[in-house]
């Protein structure tokens, strides 16, 4: 909360890199783990709903998966028109 959209994307990017760079072992095997993130932020004057914000984050996550996974995608939902 209170983080601008660009800052939130940077935090997600740092988390993604940390996850990808961590060595995981299971039954003597080294496993590779990656993560994709969908980030949504609000612009000043946004009058939408929480559901709209969550949908924007979900769409950003889907876009990350479609564009190769192990990445961060972000979007800012459009304000509702009057």
N, C-alpha and C positions, 0 to 999 in steps of 0.2 A: 504494500500500500504506500502511496505517495511517491513511487518511483516513476520517472518519466518512461514512456515506451522504449526509447533507445537504451536507457539504463536497465530496464527489465530484460531486454534482448541480450545485453552484455552479460548479465547474471546467468541467463539460460545458456549462453555460449560457454561461459566458464564452467558451469556444471557439466555440459556436454563433453568438454575437453577432459575434465577430471574423470568422468565415467569411462570414456574411451581409453584414457591413459592408465587405468588401474588394472593390474594383473589379477585375474581370477583363476583359481585352481579348483578342480573338482575331480576326484578319483585319479589324480596324477596327470590330468590333462589341463592345459592352459586354455581358458575360454576367453573369447573376445566378446565384449559387451559394448553396445552403443546405445544412444538415446536420441530421439528427436523431440523437439519442443515446439509448441505453438504458443505464441505470446500475443495477447491482446491488451491494448491500452486505451485509455479514454482521453479525448481531447477536451479542452475547456468548452463548456456549453453542451456537452453530451446529455441528451434527455432520454436515452433509450432505457432498456431494462437490463437487469442482471442476466436474464436469459439471453438477451442479445449479445452481451459481452462474452458469455460463455460460448455461444455459438461462433463468435468471431475467433476465439481461441481454438475451438475445435476445427474450424476451417483452416486456420493457420497450421495446425498439427497435421491435418490431412494433406495439405500442400507440401509440408516437409517430407512426409512419407512418399508422396508421389514423385518428388524431385530427387530421390536417391537415399533417403533416410540419413541418420546421423547428422542432422543439421537443425538449425533454428530458423523458423519462419515467423514473421509477425504481421499483424494487421491492426488497424484502428477502425472500429465500426463507424459507419457514417451516422451523423446525427439524424434524428427523425425530422422530416420536413413538416412544416406547420400546416 
